[in-house]
């Protein structure tokens, strides 16, 4: 069993930065990929970035070059550093942990609002 909790959202001006955190607990040894997703009002949830246990990263084209996903050495926490934020980045951001057995564990989400 894995529990996931994300935090760090808030209000930021266009061009600003935020750092999101995602803390996982439980049977972390079973997790091989951790990802960030986001969902804006009226839109479907979309994948943003992923990081594998060995540190391999992948990004959606919409955030590549602006966002950076990283992990701590214990694989307990992953981060999403968001720079050069745009109003279209406004969404609820969710953290997901995927196990080797293809089980998905989702956090409750944290709101990111990019606005003047």
N, C-alpha and C positions, 0 to 999 in steps of 0.2 A: 504494500500500500504506500502511495506517495501523496503528499500534500504540497500544494503550490500556492504561494502568496506573493503577489506583485505589489509594488509601491513606488512612489516617486513622482506620480503625475501631478499636474497643476496647470496654472495659467502662465503662458509665456508669450512675449511679443514676437512677431515675425522676425526671423533672423536670429532669434535667441536659441538657447540650448536647454535641454533637460536630460537627466540621467535616471532611467528606470531600473529598478532592481527586482529580481525574482528569486525568492528563497524557497528551496525545496527541502522536505524532510521525509523520513520514512526509509523505504528500501531504495535508496539512491543508487546503489550498485546496479540496479536493473535498468537504469536510464541510459540511453545511448545518444539521444538527440534532444536538445532543448530549443524552443522556438518562441518568437514573438509574433503575434497576430494583432490586427486592429480592425475595428468596426466603426464606421461613421454612421450617423443617423440616416436611415433609409437605404443603406447599402449593405451588401453581404460582407461577412468577415473575410479579410484577406491576409495572406501570409506576408510577413515583413522581413524576417531574418531567422536564420538557424545557426546553431553551433553544435558540432559533434563532440564526443568525449575527448577526442584527440586534438581538438582546437580548430578543426576545419570549419570555415564559415561560408555562408551563402546569403545573398541579399536579393530582395525584389528590386527590379530596375528603378522603381519610383523613389527608392531611398538610397540606392548605391552611391557612395561618395559622400553622403551626409550622415548616415547612421553607422554605428559600429556596435556589434554584439561581442561580448567577451564573457569569460568565466573565471571563477576563482579556482585555485589548485585542488580544493576538496570536492569540486563539482556540486557544492551546496547552493551556490548563488550564481546567476547569470545577470548580465547587465545589458542595457541598451542605451548607448550614448547617442543622443539625437542633437545634431547641430544644424544650423541654417534652416530652422523650422519654418514651414509655410502654413498658411491657413488650412490648406487641404490635408495637412497632417493631423488635424483635429479629429479625434476618435477616442474610443475606449480601447486601451491596449491590454491584450491578454497574453499571459505566459503559458506555454504548453510544454510538458515533459512527456517524451515518448519512450517506452520501454522496449527492450529487445523482443518482447512478446507482442509488440505492436499495441499495447495499451496506451491510451492518452489520458493525461492528467492535466486539468485546466485550473487556472486561478480565477478569481472573481473579477478581475479587471481593474484598471486604474485610468481615470479620465485625464486626457491631455487636450488642452484647449490652446490654440495658437491664434491670438487676436490682440488688437490694440485696445 
